[in-house]
Structure formats: C-alpha cells, structure tokens
Amino acid sequence: MARLRFVGEIQILDVTDGAGFALVPPCADPGFDHRSCDYWEDADQGSKAARLSWLEPGRPRPEPRPRGPVAANPFLADLEAGAAFNPFATPRPASNPFAPDESHEPDNPFAPRRAPRPTVGDEAPPKLRLLGRGLGVFGSYAKVLLVDEVAVAYTQFGPLTAYPRAQRVRDLYPQLPDAPLPAVITCIATTPEARRQGHALRLVAAVIDDLAGRGFTAVETYPVEGAPPDATSAATPAFWIRAGFDLAVADERFPVMRRELG
C-alpha cells in the first residue's frame, strides 16, 4: 500500500539579510556548516568546516594567499621567477590624474543622484558578506526552502565569476563552451529529516527560473562522483539528471552537469 505524504506550506526565500541568513538550516554532517563555508569562493583554501568564529558579526575574513602555478613548467620557471621585476616595464601610475575624484565630487543639485546599492553591511558575518556581494547587480546568491516555517533545504548559486573553485574545475575541460559563461549552482542540501520529499528539486527549479529571468542561457554544477551524501555540497549526477541537467563532461571524479536555459 502506498504511503501518503503530507507536505505543509512551502516557502522559498532569498538570503539577502541577517534574518534570511539565520534561517539557513544546519548541514547533515555537523562537521560542516553552510554558514561558515567558503569552499567555492576560495579556489585554494576554501573550507566547508563548521567555524563558530565565522558567525560573529563583523569578523574579518582571512585574506587568501596568492595562488601558485597549477602545474610546473621547466621552460617557464625562469620567466616566472623574474616576473616580479622587469627593467623595461614602465610603472603604472597609482592613480589617474584625469579621472574624476568621486570622493570630492561637487554637489550638483541638477544631476540625478545614484541610489545606494543594497548591501548586507560591513558588520555582517563573513559568509553573509560573501552571499551579499552581488546584491547590487546580480541579486541573491542563496535560497532557503521552508515547510511550515521550518527551513529544510538550502542552495547556493550565482555567476561563475563569484566562485573561483568552480572556474578551476571548468578549466580542466577545454571542451566546455567559453561564451556565454554559465551561471552555476554550487550547493544543494536538504536536512536528513526532510529528504525524499522533493524539496531539493523544488529549490533547484526555483533557481532555474530565477537564473533564466536574469538572462542566463545555461547553468552548470560540479558534483563529486562517489562522495557520501553528507560529505558533498553538490549532490550527485543522478540528482541533476532528475533536475533536467545533462552530463556535459563524463569524468570518474569530477563530472560536469549542464542545463541549457531557453
């Protein structure tokens, strides 16, 4: 006999401020935390770890160290070593004397003033500041799905330029189209209690509609093949196929899933 599922009132909210950020549900594995994860935002040192210090308002985010070469090339070693000093290079001026100084822009009562761009504020926790980088141009970088006002699913997405680690994965596959660049969905997660009820697919569908409305023509995601469900933030290829994606690159470890929007 089939078991009936009763789904309560569903809401999907954009994470654009502290109130939305507070709704982000916990990870299934307590060693990870969506609210302190910068795995996709940092190409080299990003972490999924739960870091309580990252939830403190106004805490500075550590500056990433310069990225080293992806692969050593003995024919480029001398050039790379001497890249710091070039006696024939003309130093660039620190400022442009012909550029208007916006900090001392005269008050013109006839010129329309630009409306201030939305921001989460400098006092927001580090992760919320990362999610809020695109508010003035792109919009929200994250959504939360609630059932009867309880958050059960979370997703993170945005333009490819917002996620350097996604770009590094893409760099492995020159067969992927370079233009126009896709949007990406980096994370999709459901709480253990709310699994197998279709919430993750609903959330992905909302993101797809959002991205299509923002003018994107394709979206990609980068699951890790063979990872335990609670250890990966990007689901599995099988999940993305159910969500309407195609396998763009077949790889034993890092496949690429892609969906054309139109």
N, C-alpha and C positions, 0 to 999 in steps of 0.2 A: 504494500500500500504506500503510495507516495505521501511524503510528509510535507504539509503545507508550511510555507514560510511567510511570516507576517512581518512586513517591513514598515517601520514607522515613518514619520515625516522626515524627508530628506532635504537638506540644505547644502549648497556648495558655496563657500565663501572664499573671497580673495584675501590673502595675507598681506595687508598693507599698513598695519599699525600694531601697536603693542597688544591691543585686545585680540586681534586675529592671531598674532604670534603665540599668545597664551593658550590658544585652542589647539595648537599642533600636538597630535597625540604622541605618546611615547613609542619608541621602537620596540619590536618584539623581543630583540636581544637587548638586555639592559646595559650592555657594554657600549652600545651605540646610542646616538641621540640626534634626531633631525635638527634640534635647536642649537646644536654646537658643531654641526658638520660643515666643513669647508672642503670636502674631498674633491668635488667637481670644480670648485672655484680656484683651487690651487693646483697647478699642474704637477708639482714636485712633492710638496709636503702636506697636501690636504689630508685631513683625518675625519673618520666617521665616529671617533670616540666620544663618549659622554664626558664633557668637560664642564663641571659646575661653574667654573670661573667665567665661562662664556655667557652665562645667564645674568651676570652682573651688569647693571646699566652703565654705559659709558666706558666700559673696559676697552682699552686699545687692542686692536687685532695685531698679532705679531707680523712684522714685515717679512715676506718670503725672501729667501736667499736667491741670488742670481742663478738662473737655470744654466746648468752645464751643457756641454755638447751631447747630443743624443748618441752619436757614435764617433769614436776616434778615427781620424783620417791622417795617416802619417805625412801625406802630401800637403795638408793644410796646417799642420802643427806650428810651423814657423810663422805662418801668416797670423794664426790665432794668437800666438804669443806676443807678436808685435802690434796687435791691433790697438793696444792702449795708447801708443804714441806713433804719430805719423808726421815727420818733419815737413812734409809738403802740403799737409792739410791746413786749410785756413780755419781758425777757430770761429765758431758761430757766436754772434753777439748774444749776451744773456737776455737782452730784450730788444724789441723792435721800436726804434725811436719814432717811426711813422705810424705805429699802431695807436689807436686812441686808448687813453688810460681810463678804464671803466671805473676805477676806484675814485677818480676825481672828475667824473662826468658831470658837466654843469647841468643844473636843474633847468629843464625846458618845459614850461607849462603846456606847450602846444604839441609836444611829442608824446605819443601813447606810451605808457609805462608797461613793461612786460610783467605779466602776472608771475609771482614766485612759483617755481616748480614744487610739486609736492615732495615731501621728504619725511623719513621716519625720525629724523633728528639725530644729532651727534651723541645724545645720551642713551640711545637705544642699544641693546645688547649687540655684540659683533655680528651674529648670524642675521639678525633682523636688518642690520645696516647692509649686509650683502644682498638680502632679498629686496631691499628698498632702493638699490642703485638705479633701477630703470623706471621708477615711478613717473618721472617727468617726461619720459619718451615712450617706453615700451608698455609700462603698466606693471601689474603684479607679476612676481616670479614664482608664486606658490599659491596653492589652493588647498582647502580643507573640506572634507565631506563630513557632515553631521547627520546623525539619525536620532531624532527626538532630542536634539540639542547636545548630543554627546558626539565628540569627534572620534571618528573611526578610521579615517583614511587621509592620506597626505600625498601631495605631489609637488615636485619642483620642476620648473621648465623655464624657457626663455630663449633669447637669441644665442647662437653658437658663441658669439664673442664674449658672453658672460661666463663661459665655462671652459677655461683653458685645458682642463684634462680631457674634455670631450674633443677638443681640437686635436690634442695629441693622439687620441685613438683614431680620429679621422685621417691624420697624417700617415697612418700605416697603410692606407688603402688609396692609392692614386686613382683607382677606377671610379671613385665616388665623384659626382659632379661638383665642380667648384663654384658654379654660379647658376641660379642664385643660391646663396648659402641657406641651409635649412634652419628652422628652429629645432630645439632639442628638448626632450623630456629626460631629465637625469634621474629622477627618483619617483617611485610609486610604492606606497606601503599601506598595508591595512593592519589594524590591530588583530591579534590572534582570535579574539572573541567574535570578531565581525567578518571573518573570512568566509569565502564560498557563498557570498550573498550578492556578488556582482558590484560591490561598491568601487573597487579599483577600476573596473571597466567604465562605470558611470563617470568617475573622475577623469579618466583619460578622454572620454567623449566630450566632456565639458572643455578640457584643454584644447582639443582639436578644433572645436567650434570657435573658441577664443582666438587661437592662432590664425585660423582661416580669416576671421574678421579683421585681424591686424595686418593682413596682406601677405602672409607667408604662403609659399606654394608647396612646401614639403616640411616634414618633421622627421627627425631621426632619434633613435635611442640605442644605447650600447649595453646590453645585458652581458653578464659574465656566465659563460656556459659551465654548468656543473656545480655552481655555488649553492650552498644550503639556502633555503628560502629566507631565513632570518639574517643571513650574512650579506645579502646583496641588496642594493638600493634600486636596482634597475630591472627587477623581475627576471623572467625567462623568455627565450624566443617564442615558446608556445603561447605564453600570455599575450605577447604583442601580435602574434598572428590572429588570435581571437579578437584583438582590438582593431583589426583591419590593416595591420602592417605587413609588409613583405620582407623576406630575407634579402637584403641588398648585398651583403658580403657574408659568405659562409666561412667561418673560422672556428677551429676547435676550441679556442679560448675566448676570443673577443669578436663575436659576430656583430653585424650592424643591421638593425631593423629600420625600415624606411616606409613612410606613407606619403603618397602624393596628395596634395590638397587641391581641390578644384570644385 
